[in-house]
Amino acid sequence: VERVVSAETLQKSVGGSVLKGRPGNGDAMRHLLNTLFVLTEDSYLALDGENVVVLQDDKTLGRFPLHTLEGILYFGYKGASPALMGACAKNEIGLCFLTPNGRFLARVCGETRGNVLLRKKQYAVAENEAESCLIARNMIAGKLTNARWVLERATRDHALRVDVERLKVVSAALADSAKLAADTEKPDMLRGIEGEAATRYFGVFDELILQSKDDFSFKTRSRRPPLDNMNAMLSFAYAILANDCAAALESVGLDPYVGFLHGDRPGRTSLALDIMEELRPCFADRFALSCVNTRVLRPEHFEKSESGAVTMTDAGRRAFLAAYQEKKREQITHPFLGEKLPWGLVPYVQALLLARYLRGDLDAYPPFLWK
């Protein structure tokens, strides 16, 4: 357990304006517990008393008390027992199924938490283009601002190893794009601003890679499938972050499948993709870069198929996830709250602030602005 973030913390931070009236179910205190990553592809998860048991054939690979877990991410195809899925739903433990390469498959959901009025408000806003844009533009403005500071931090910390002038030019363009995004009232225009800014940002992303340039060179963003080592790492990081954001939204009573920027699509957690936009550059991108620059991930942690798709090996995923868990425990000061908390609680705090805005307790949704 790292830290408790309570409704009272939010209340103090904005002079009491966050929590008008009775707190909802999502305002209870929150602990940063453990996430169990199961990477053995032919394993099976079962329930034994109050423990989750990881089985491989007749062998027990591990046993973990449920009360110590906040989430379980299973990378494989054999799955889990209905008893375990029911216990996870009852105890509000996120159980997510992904392919061995990190592509989302499904997530166990129990009884819907939160006030039904909150979700009705969310659905009404999602159907209203103008109201949706008020939220989405803050998210994208936050994303572009954070992307800018990723570049600025590189020019400050590694001035002798990066093309400072090139990064400064793109940083200035991102600042302009963030201002445009913050003022736009049209979702299509907002998507255009974001797309153009992302092209600029990823156009200089290779400058931020300071080690093993030959093995981790980055030319352009490729997704399905990733075509190089760096893209494989980014896609994996985004998949894990999206799951964290979806779990955070569920925990405060919001529907992660109904977003304001990403459109509705069966099986897609659109609101989780919305809220993670702010965190892509400052958390996922910087973390992936640090894995390369500190040699946590090496060329042998990746493999290329005959089709050209690049995936992380089992050893690579283990190294990545171990470092990811450490990153989530790193303390930061939340820019809106002014309070110290672990990185791992940022998605929860942003979800709570979004819920507060939808309830009318905040004048606007405050994006996470990292610097």
LOPAVO-934459 format. One record per atom (N, C-alpha, C): x, y, z. Coordinates in steps of 0.05 Angstrom, whole numbers, padded with zeros to 5 digits, always signed. Example, Ala and Ser with C-alpha at 12.3 -4.5 7.8 and 13.67 -1.06 7.14 Angstrom:
BEGIN
+00264-00114+00156
+00246-00090+00156
+00264-00066+00156
+00257-00045+00142
+00273-00021+00143
+00258+00001+00157
***
This chain:
BEGIN
+00017-00024+00000
+00000+00000+00000
+00018+00025+00000
+00013+00042-00019
+00030+00066-00022
+00019+00091-00010
-00007+00096-00015
-00018+00121-00006
-00049+00120-00008
-00062+00136+00008
-00091+00139+00007
-00098+00166-00005
-00115+00165-00025
-00126+00190-00036
-00156+00190-00030
-00165+00210-00016
-00193+00210-00007
-00208+00233-00019
-00234+00231-00016
-00251+00253-00026
-00244+00279-00012
-00236+00277+00014
-00229+00301+00029
-00205+00315+00016
-00186+00300+00005
-00163+00311-00008
-00172+00329-00031
-00191+00319-00047
-00201+00335-00069
-00216+00360-00059
-00231+00356-00038
-00246+00378-00027
-00228+00401-00018
-00206+00395-00004
-00188+00415+00005
-00174+00429-00018
-00169+00414-00039
-00152+00424-00061
-00167+00446-00077
-00193+00445-00077
-00208+00465-00093
-00227+00481-00076
-00220+00484-00051
-00236+00501-00033
-00263+00491-00028
-00267+00464-00029
-00293+00452-00023
-00311+00450-00046
-00303+00460-00070
-00322+00460-00092
-00325+00433-00105
-00306+00414-00100
-00308+00388-00113
-00331+00371-00102
-00334+00373-00076
-00353+00354-00064
-00377+00369-00052
-00396+00376-00070
-00421+00388-00060
-00440+00365-00055
-00453+00366-00032
-00473+00346-00026
-00460+00320-00017
-00475+00298-00018
-00465+00273-00008
-00446+00260-00028
-00423+00249-00018
-00405+00236-00036
-00417+00211-00048
-00410+00204-00073
-00419+00180-00085
-00402+00157-00078
-00409+00133-00089
-00394+00109-00083
-00365+00111-00092
-00360+00126-00113
-00333+00128-00123
-00315+00146-00108
-00325+00159-00086
-00309+00178-00071
-00296+00166-00047
-00298+00140-00043
-00286+00127-00020
-00256+00127-00023
-00242+00122+00000
-00213+00122-00001
-00203+00100-00019
-00180+00106-00031
-00169+00088-00051
-00140+00081-00043
-00133+00056-00043
-00106+00047-00038
-00093+00037-00064
-00067+00041-00067
-00053+00030-00090
-00044+00002-00082
-00059-00018-00089
-00052-00045-00082
-00036-00057-00105
-00034-00083-00105
-00017-00097-00125
-00033-00105-00150
-00020-00106-00172
-00031-00118-00196
-00016-00143-00202
-00030-00165-00206
-00018-00191-00213
-00017-00194-00243
+00007-00196-00254
+00010-00202-00283
+00017-00231-00287
+00000-00245-00302
+00005-00273-00307
+00013-00276-00336
+00038-00283-00341
+00050-00284-00367
+00053-00312-00379
+00050-00333-00362
+00053-00360-00372
+00029-00367-00389
+00033-00370-00415
+00011-00371-00434
-00007-00395-00430
+00004-00418-00422
-00013-00442-00418
-00022-00446-00389
-00022-00424-00374
-00031-00426-00346
-00061-00423-00344
-00072-00430-00321
-00100-00427-00316
-00104-00416-00288
-00123-00398-00285
-00128-00385-00259
-00152-00397-00246
-00149-00403-00220
-00171-00415-00205
-00173-00402-00177
-00195-00407-00164
-00200-00397-00137
-00197-00419-00117
-00182-00414-00096
-00178-00433-00074
-00182-00418-00048
-00205-00420-00036
-00211-00404-00013
-00212-00374-00020
-00195-00358-00008
-00193-00330-00014
-00168-00324-00029
-00158-00343-00045
-00134-00340-00060
-00138-00345-00089
-00123-00331-00106
-00122-00338-00134
-00098-00356-00138
-00102-00378-00152
-00081-00398-00156
-00075-00399-00186
-00049-00398-00192
-00040-00400-00220
-00031-00428-00225
-00044-00442-00243
-00039-00471-00248
-00027-00475-00276
-00009-00494-00278
+00001-00503-00304
+00001-00533-00304
-00018-00545-00319
-00023-00574-00317
-00029-00581-00288
-00014-00598-00275
-00019-00606-00247
-00001-00591-00228
+00013-00570-00237
+00032-00556-00221
+00021-00529-00213
+00025-00522-00187
+00017-00496-00178
+00041-00477-00180
+00038-00456-00197
+00059-00436-00202
+00059-00414-00181
+00036-00408-00170
+00035-00386-00150
+00008-00385-00137
+00008-00373-00113
-00017-00369-00098
-00016-00342-00085
-00038-00326-00090
-00038-00298-00081
-00065-00291-00068
-00064-00280-00044
-00088-00272-00030
-00103-00251-00045
-00129-00254-00048
-00145-00235-00063
-00145-00208-00050
-00144-00207-00024
-00147-00181-00010
-00123-00163-00015
-00101-00174-00025
-00077-00157-00031
-00077-00147-00060
-00097-00154-00076
-00097-00148-00104
-00117-00127-00112
-00109-00110-00130
-00128-00090-00142
-00136-00099-00170
-00118-00114-00183
-00123-00122-00210
-00107-00147-00218
-00118-00162-00237
-00104-00185-00249
-00104-00182-00279
-00081-00182-00291
-00078-00182-00320
-00067-00208-00329
-00083-00222-00345
-00076-00249-00354
-00070-00249-00384
-00045-00256-00391
-00036-00256-00419
-00036-00285-00429
-00057-00295-00440
-00059-00322-00449
-00086-00329-00459
-00092-00355-00463
-00117-00363-00475
-00133-00383-00459
-00121-00397-00440
-00135-00417-00425
-00157-00405-00406
-00151-00382-00394
-00171-00367-00379
-00172-00373-00350
-00195-00369-00338
-00199-00370-00309
-00225-00384-00303
-00227-00394-00279
-00251-00408-00270
-00274-00388-00265
-00299-00397-00269
-00322-00379-00263
-00322-00370-00233
-00313-00388-00216
-00312-00381-00187
-00293-00358-00182
-00270-00358-00195
-00251-00336-00192
-00262-00310-00204
-00274-00313-00227
-00286-00289-00240
-00307-00277-00222
-00324-00294-00210
-00344-00284-00192
-00333-00270-00167
-00311-00282-00156
-00298-00271-00132
-00286-00244-00139
-00274-00242-00163
-00262-00216-00171
-00283-00195-00174
-00305-00202-00186
-00327-00183-00190
-00338-00174-00163
-00342-00193-00145
-00353-00187-00118
-00335-00168-00102
-00308-00173-00105
-00289-00158-00089
-00277-00134-00104
-00289-00127-00127
-00281-00104-00143
-00251-00106-00151
-00243-00130-00159
-00216-00134-00169
-00218-00136-00199
-00204-00119-00213
-00205-00119-00242
-00191-00144-00253
-00205-00160-00269
-00194-00184-00282
-00195-00179-00312
-00172-00177-00324
-00171-00170-00352
-00156-00192-00368
-00167-00199-00391
-00155-00219-00408
-00143-00206-00433
-00118-00213-00438
-00104-00202-00461
-00090-00224-00476
-00084-00220-00501
-00068-00239-00516
-00039-00238-00505
-00023-00258-00511
+00005-00257-00501
+00020-00232-00510
+00012-00219-00532
+00025-00195-00541
+00013-00170-00530
-00008-00172-00513
-00018-00149-00500
-00044-00137-00512
-00056-00151-00532
-00080-00140-00544
-00104-00147-00526
-00120-00128-00520
-00143-00131-00502
-00163-00151-00513
-00173-00169-00497
-00193-00189-00505
-00219-00184-00490
-00218-00184-00463
-00243-00181-00448
-00236-00173-00419
-00256-00164-00405
-00252-00156-00377
-00277-00165-00361
-00273-00176-00338
-00295-00185-00321
-00307-00160-00306
-00333-00157-00309
-00347-00135-00296
-00368-00146-00277
-00369-00137-00253
-00390-00146-00234
-00413-00126-00234
-00425-00123-00211
-00447-00105-00208
-00438-00076-00213
-00453-00061-00229
-00446-00034-00236
-00445-00017-00211
-00423-00003-00207
-00420+00014-00183
-00427+00043-00191
-00433+00059-00171
-00437+00087-00176
-00466+00094-00179
-00472+00119-00178
-00499+00129-00180
-00509+00127-00209
-00533+00116-00212
-00544+00113-00239
-00548+00140-00252
-00552+00161-00236
-00555+00188-00248
-00529+00198-00261
-00506+00189-00250
-00481+00196-00262
-00478+00184-00289
-00485+00159-00292
-00483+00147-00319
-00503+00158-00338
-00526+00165-00329
-00546+00177-00347
-00536+00204-00357
-00523+00219-00339
-00511+00244-00347
-00488+00239-00368
-00472+00219-00362
-00450+00212-00381
-00461+00206-00409
-00482+00190-00410
-00494+00183-00436
-00506+00207-00450
-00518+00225-00435
-00530+00249-00447
-00509+00267-00458
-00487+00270-00444
-00465+00287-00453
-00452+00274-00478
-00449+00248-00478
-00437+00234-00501
-00454+00237-00526
-00480+00240-00523
-00498+00244-00547
-00498+00273-00556
-00487+00291-00540
-00488+00320-00546
-00460+00328-00556
-00457+00334-00582
-00431+00340-00594
-00417+00364-00580
-00432+00385-00574
-00421+00408-00562
-00410+00403-00534
-00427+00389-00518
-00418+00383-00491
-00395+00363-00490
-00396+00344-00508
-00373+00325-00510
-00347+00339-00516
-00349+00358-00534
-00325+00372-00543
-00313+00388-00520
-00329+00398-00502
-00318+00413-00479
-00300+00397-00462
-00306+00371-00460
-00289+00352-00445
-00265+00343-00462
-00271+00335-00486
-00251+00323-00504
-00229+00343-00510
-00236+00369-00513
-00215+00388-00520
-00196+00393-00497
-00205+00391-00472
-00187+00393-00449
-00168+00369-00448
-00179+00346-00454
-00162+00322-00455
-00140+00324-00476
-00147+00333-00500
-00127+00335-00521
-00108+00358-00516
-00118+00380-00505
-00100+00402-00498
-00080+00392-00477
-00089+00376-00458
-00071+00365-00438
-00051+00346-00451
-00060+00330-00469
-00041+00311-00483
-00019+00327-00498
-00027+00347-00513
-00007+00362-00529
+00012+00378-00511
+00001+00388-00489
+00018+00402-00470
+00039+00383-00458
+00030+00360-00451
+00048+00340-00439
+00068+00330-00460
+00060+00327-00485
+00079+00319-00506
+00100+00341-00509
+00092+00366-00508
+00111+00387-00510
+00132+00386-00488
+00123+00380-00464
+00142+00380-00441
+00160+00355-00442
+00151+00334-00455
+00169+00311-00459
+00193+00321-00476
+00188+00336-00497
+00209+00347-00514
+00226+00367-00499
+00213+00385-00484
+00228+00405-00469
+00246+00393-00448
+00236+00372-00435
+00253+00358-00415
+00277+00346-00428
+00274+00335-00452
+00297+00324-00466
+00318+00345-00473
+00309+00369-00482
+00328+00390-00488
+00343+00400-00464
+00330+00398-00441
+00342+00407-00416
+00362+00387-00405
+00353+00362-00405
+00369+00341-00392
+00391+00329-00410
+00387+00331-00437
+00406+00318-00455
+00413+00336-00478
+00419+00361-00472
+00424+00381-00492
+00447+00374-00511
+00466+00359-00501
+00489+00352-00518
+00485+00327-00534
+00462+00313-00530
+00457+00288-00544
+00433+00289-00563
+00418+00311-00562
+00394+00313-00580
+00397+00338-00597
+00381+00339-00618
+00380+00362-00635
+00361+00382-00622
+00373+00400-00606
+00357+00419-00590
+00339+00436-00608
+00351+00447-00629
+00336+00465-00646
+00312+00452-00659
+00316+00427-00668
+00293+00412-00680
+00271+00407-00660
+00279+00399-00636
+00259+00393-00615
+00244+00419-00607
+00259+00441-00605
+00246+00467-00598
+00226+00476-00618
+00231+00471-00644
+00212+00479-00665
+00186+00463-00661
+00188+00437-00657
+00165+00420-00654
+00150+00427-00627
+00166+00433-00606
+00154+00440-00581
+00136+00465-00584
+00147+00485-00598
+00131+00510-00603
+00106+00504-00618
+00108+00486-00638
+00084+00479-00654
+00063+00464-00636
+00073+00447-00618
+00054+00433-00601
+00040+00452-00581
+00055+00473-00573
+00043+00493-00555
+00020+00507-00570
+00025+00514-00595
+00004+00527-00612
-00020+00509-00616
-00014+00483-00621
-00036+00464-00625
-00052+00460-00600
-00039+00460-00577
-00053+00457-00551
-00073+00481-00547
-00064+00505-00554
-00082+00528-00552
-00105+00526-00571
-00100+00517-00596
-00122+00513-00615
-00142+00492-00605
-00131+00470-00594
-00148+00449-00584
-00166+00458-00561
-00155+00475-00544
-00169+00484-00520
-00193+00503-00528
-00191+00514-00552
-00212+00533-00560
-00232+00523-00580
-00226+00499-00592
-00243+00490-00613
-00270+00480-00603
-00290+00482-00619
-00317+00473-00611
-00328+00451-00629
-00311+00441-00647
-00319+00420-00666
-00302+00395-00662
-00314+00373-00656
-00299+00348-00652
-00281+00340-00676
-00291+00343-00701
-00275+00336-00724
-00251+00354-00726
-00254+00379-00720
-00231+00398-00720
-00211+00390-00699
-00222+00382-00676
-00205+00374-00653
-00188+00349-00661
-00201+00330-00674
-00186+00306-00683
-00165+00313-00703
-00171+00332-00721
-00151+00341-00740
-00127+00354-00727
-00132+00371-00707
-00110+00384-00693
-00093+00363-00679
-00106+00344-00666
-00091+00323-00651
-00075+00306-00670
-00086+00299-00693
-00072+00282-00712
-00048+00295-00724
-00050+00321-00731
-00028+00336-00742
-00006+00339-00721
-00014+00345-00696
+00006+00349-00675
+00020+00322-00669
+00005+00300-00669
+00018+00274-00664
+00038+00267-00685
+00033+00274-00710
+00052+00269-00732
+00078+00285-00727
+00075+00310-00718
+00099+00326-00711
+00115+00313-00688
+00100+00306-00668
+00113+00295-00644
+00128+00269-00650
+00114+00250-00663
+00128+00225-00670
+00149+00229-00691
+00148+00251-00706
+00169+00257-00725
+00196+00262-00713
+00196+00270-00687
+00222+00275-00674
+00226+00255-00651
+00209+00235-00649
+00211+00216-00627
+00237+00201-00626
+00248+00197-00650
+00274+00182-00651
+00296+00197-00637
+00294+00224-00636
+00314+00240-00622
+00316+00233-00592
+00294+00223-00581
+00293+00217-00552
+00305+00190-00545
+00311+00174-00565
+00324+00148-00560
+00354+00152-00559
+00366+00148-00536
+00394+00154-00531
+00412+00130-00530
+00401+00106-00529
+00417+00082-00528
+00408+00063-00550
+00426+00046-00560
+00419+00025-00579
+00403+00035-00602
+00412+00057-00614
+00397+00071-00636
+00392+00052-00659
+00410+00035-00666
+00407+00017-00689
+00384-00002-00684
+00381-00012-00660
+00361-00032-00653
+00334-00020-00646
+00333+00005-00637
+00308+00018-00629
+00302+00044-00644
+00312+00045-00669
+00306+00068-00685
+00276+00070-00690
+00266+00095-00692
+00237+00100-00695
+00233+00118-00719
+00218+00108-00738
+00212+00124-00762
+00184+00135-00762
+00164+00119-00755
+00136+00128-00755
+00121+00109-00736
+00098+00118-00727
+00081+00101-00710
+00067+00080-00726
+00072+00055-00719
+00058+00032-00732
+00044+00016-00709
+00018+00009-00714
+00002-00002-00693
-00006-00032-00697
-00019-00038-00718
-00030-00065-00722
-00020-00076-00748
+00003-00089-00748
+00019-00095-00724
+00042-00075-00721
+00055-00074-00697
+00079-00058-00694
+00101-00070-00712
+00116-00052-00725
+00136-00061-00744
+00165-00058-00735
+00169-00048-00711
+00196-00046-00700
+00195-00049-00670
+00218-00050-00657
+00219-00055-00629
+00206-00033-00612
+00211-00008-00620
+00200+00014-00605
+00169+00015-00606
+00158+00010-00630
+00129+00009-00633
+00117-00014-00618
+00130-00036-00617
+00120-00059-00602
+00118-00052-00572
+00138-00038-00562
+00138-00029-00534
+00117-00009-00529
+00113+00011-00546
+00093+00031-00543
+00065+00018-00543
+00060+00000-00561
+00033-00012-00562
+00027-00028-00537
+00048-00042-00527
+00044-00057-00502
+00039-00038-00479
+00053-00016-00477
+00049+00003-00456
+00021+00015-00457
+00012+00022-00481
-00015+00034-00484
-00037+00014-00476
-00033-00012-00483
-00053-00032-00475
-00055-00034-00445
-00033-00034-00431
-00034-00036-00401
-00046-00010-00389
-00038+00013-00400
-00049+00038-00390
-00079+00040-00395
-00088+00031-00418
-00117+00032-00424
-00132+00015-00404
-00121-00008-00397
-00135-00025-00377
-00136-00011-00350
-00114+00002-00342
-00114+00017-00317
-00135+00039-00316
-00138+00053-00339
-00157+00075-00341
-00186+00064-00340
-00191+00041-00354
-00217+00029-00353
-00225+00021-00325
-00207+00009-00311
-00212+00001-00283
-00218+00025-00266
-00203+00047-00270
-00207+00071-00254
-00235+00083-00259
-00243+00083-00284
-00270+00094-00291
-00292+00078-00278
-00289+00051-00280
-00309+00033-00268
-00311+00039-00238
-00288+00044-00225
-00287+00047-00196
-00301+00072-00186
-00305+00092-00203
-00319+00116-00195
-00347+00117-00206
-00356+00096-00220
-00383+00094-00229
-00388+00103-00257
-00367+00107-00273
-00370+00115-00301
-00369+00091-00319
-00381+00093-00342
-00380+00071-00362
-00356+00075-00380
-00336+00058-00379
-00312+00062-00395
-00316+00058-00425
-00340+00047-00433
-00344+00042-00461
-00357+00065-00476
-00365+00086-00462
-00379+00109-00475
-00361+00133-00471
-00349+00142-00494
-00330+00164-00492
-00340+00190-00504
-00323+00210-00503
-00330+00237-00513
-00314+00244-00538
-00291+00231-00542
-00274+00236-00565
-00274+00211-00583
-00268+00188-00572
-00268+00163-00587
-00297+00154-00590
-00305+00147-00614
-00332+00139-00620
-00339+00111-00608
-00365+00105-00607
-00374+00080-00597
-00366+00058-00616
-00356+00036-00605
-00349+00012-00621
-00351-00012-00603
-00365-00033-00611
-00368-00056-00593
-00341-00066-00583
-00339-00069-00557
-00315-00080-00545
-00293-00060-00539
-00297-00035-00548
-00276-00015-00544
-00283+00003-00520
-00264+00005-00502
-00268+00023-00478
-00261+00051-00486
-00280+00064-00500
-00275+00090-00512
-00268+00112-00492
-00282+00112-00468
-00276+00133-00449
-00248+00128-00436
-00240+00103-00433
-00213+00097-00423
-00192+00107-00443
-00198+00104-00469
-00179+00115-00489
-00179+00146-00488
-00202+00158-00482
-00203+00187-00479
-00185+00196-00456
-00189+00185-00433
-00176+00195-00409
-00146+00188-00409
-00138+00167-00424
-00110+00161-00425
-00094+00178-00444
-00108+00194-00461
-00094+00211-00480
-00074+00230-00465
-00083+00241-00443
-00065+00259-00428
-00040+00245-00417
-00043+00219-00412
-00021+00204-00399
-00003+00190-00419
-00010+00189-00444
+00007+00175-00464
+00035+00187-00465
+00038+00213-00469
+00066+00224-00472
+00081+00223-00446
+00069+00232-00424
+00084+00236-00399
+00088+00211-00383
+00071+00191-00388
+00074+00166-00373
+00083+00143-00391
+00066+00136-00411
+00073+00112-00427
+00097+00117-00445
+00098+00140-00459
+00120+00145-00477
+00146+00147-00462
+00146+00163-00441
+00171+00167-00426
+00180+00141-00412
+00161+00125-00404
+00168+00100-00392
+00181+00081-00413
+00169+00079-00436
+00181+00063-00458
+00209+00072-00465
+00212+00099-00467
+00239+00110-00473
+00259+00103-00451
+00250+00104-00426
+00268+00099-00403
+00277+00069-00404
+00259+00051-00413
+00266+00023-00414
+00288+00019-00434
+00289+00035-00456
+00310+00033-00475
+00335+00047-00465
+00332+00071-00456
+00355+00087-00448
+00369+00077-00423
+00356+00062-00407
+00369+00050-00383
+00375+00020-00387
+00370+00011-00412
+00376-00017-00420
+00360-00038-00404
+00336-00030-00395
+00318-00050-00383
+00309-00070-00405
+00303-00059-00428
+00296-00075-00451
+00319-00075-00472
+00325-00098-00482
+00348-00101-00501
+00338-00114-00527
+00353-00113-00548
+00344-00125-00574
+00335-00154-00571
+00348-00169-00554
+00340-00198-00552
+00313-00201-00539
+00301-00180-00529
+00274-00181-00517
+00252-00179-00538
+00259-00178-00563
+00239-00175-00585
+00244-00197-00606
+00222-00203-00620
+00224-00222-00642
+00206-00213-00665
+00215-00220-00689
+00201-00211-00713
+00190-00235-00728
+00165-00234-00736
+00153-00256-00751
+00158-00253-00780
+00150-00274-00796
+00153-00273-00825
+00137-00251-00837
+00115-00243-00825
+00098-00221-00836
+00110-00194-00830
+00131-00192-00814
+00143-00166-00807
+00134-00155-00780
+00114-00168-00768
+00104-00159-00742
+00125-00164-00720
+00129-00144-00703
+00148-00147-00681
+00133-00149-00655
+00141-00169-00638
+00129-00173-00612
+00151-00176-00591
+00143-00171-00566
+00161-00175-00544
+00162-00204-00536
+00185-00214-00529
+00187-00241-00519
+00176-00243-00491
+00173-00268-00481
+00163-00271-00454
+00182-00258-00434
+00208-00261-00438
+00227-00248-00420
+00225-00217-00422
+00220-00207-00446
+00217-00179-00450
+00193-00168-00435
+00171-00182-00437
+00146-00173-00423
+00150-00173-00393
+00164-00194-00383
+00169-00195-00354
+00186-00171-00345
+00207-00165-00360
+00224-00143-00352
+00209-00117-00354
+00193-00114-00375
+00177-00089-00379
+00157-00086-00356
+00142-00107-00349
+00122-00104-00329
+00133-00101-00301
+00156-00112-00295
+00169-00108-00269
+00176-00079-00266
+00187-00067-00287
+00194-00038-00287
+00169-00021-00286
+00148-00030-00300
+00123-00015-00300
+00111-00013-00272
+00112-00035-00257
+00101-00034-00230
+00117-00015-00212
+00143-00014-00216
+00160+00004-00201
+00153+00033-00208
+00149+00038-00234
+00142+00065-00243
+00116+00074-00230
+00096+00057-00228
+00070+00064-00216
+00073+00072-00187
+00094+00063-00173
+00098+00070-00145
+00113+00097-00142
+00124+00107-00164
+00139+00132-00162
+00121+00155-00154
+00130+00171-00135
+00114+00193-00125
+00116+00218-00142
+00094+00231-00147
+00093+00257-00161
+00074+00275-00146
+00074+00300-00154
+00055+00320-00143
+00034+00325-00164
+00009+00319-00158
-00012+00322-00177
-00016+00352-00183
-00015+00360-00209
-00015+00389-00215
-00041+00404-00207
-00063+00390-00206
-00088+00403-00199
-00093+00402-00169
-00087+00379-00157
-00092+00376-00128
-00070+00388-00111
-00046+00389-00122
-00023+00398-00106
-00015+00378-00084
-00024+00353-00087
-00018+00332-00068
+00001+00311-00079
+00018+00300-00062
+00035+00278-00071
+00019+00252-00073
+00024+00236-00094
+00011+00211-00097
+00028+00194-00117
+00024+00168-00117
+00039+00151-00137
+00027+00155-00165
+00044+00151-00185
+00035+00151-00213
+00011+00132-00217
+00012+00110-00203
-00009+00090-00206
-00037+00099-00199
-00039+00121-00183
-00065+00131-00175
-00075+00154-00193
-00058+00163-00212
-00066+00185-00229
-00091+00178-00246
-00093+00155-00258
-00118+00149-00273
-00143+00150-00255
-00141+00141-00230
-00163+00142-00212
-00171+00170-00205
-00151+00187-00200
-00157+00215-00193
-00170+00229-00217
-00160+00224-00241
-00172+00237-00265
-00200+00227-00269
-00205+00202-00264
-00232+00191-00267
-00251+00204-00247
-00241+00208-00222
-00257+00220-00201
-00263+00250-00208
-00243+00264-00219
-00248+00292-00227
-00268+00294-00250
-00267+00274-00269
-00287+00274-00290
-00315+00269-00279
-00317+00251-00261
-00343+00245-00248
-00354+00270-00234
-00336+00284-00220
-00344+00309-00206
-00353+00330-00226
-00340+00332-00249
-00349+00351-00269
-00377+00344-00279
-00381+00319-00286
-00407+00310-00296
-00429+00314-00276
-00422+00313-00250
-00443+00317-00230
-00448+00347-00226
-00432+00364-00238
-00436+00393-00235
-00420+00405-00213
-00401+00391-00201
-00386+00401-00179
-00361+00416-00187
-00353+00414-00212
-00331+00429-00223
-00340+00444-00248
-00329+00467-00253
-00337+00483-00276
-00326+00472-00302
-00304+00457-00301
-00293+00444-00325
-00277+00420-00317
-00272+00402-00335
-00256+00379-00329
-00226+00387-00330
-00211+00383-00308
-00183+00392-00307
-00165+00369-00317
-00152+00372-00340
-00134+00351-00350
-00109+00349-00333
-00096+00327-00335
-00071+00323-00321
-00049+00337-00337
-00037+00358-00325
-00016+00373-00339
+00011+00369-00325
+00028+00353-00338
+00053+00346-00327
+00075+00365-00336
+00095+00370-00318
+00117+00387-00326
+00141+00379-00311
***
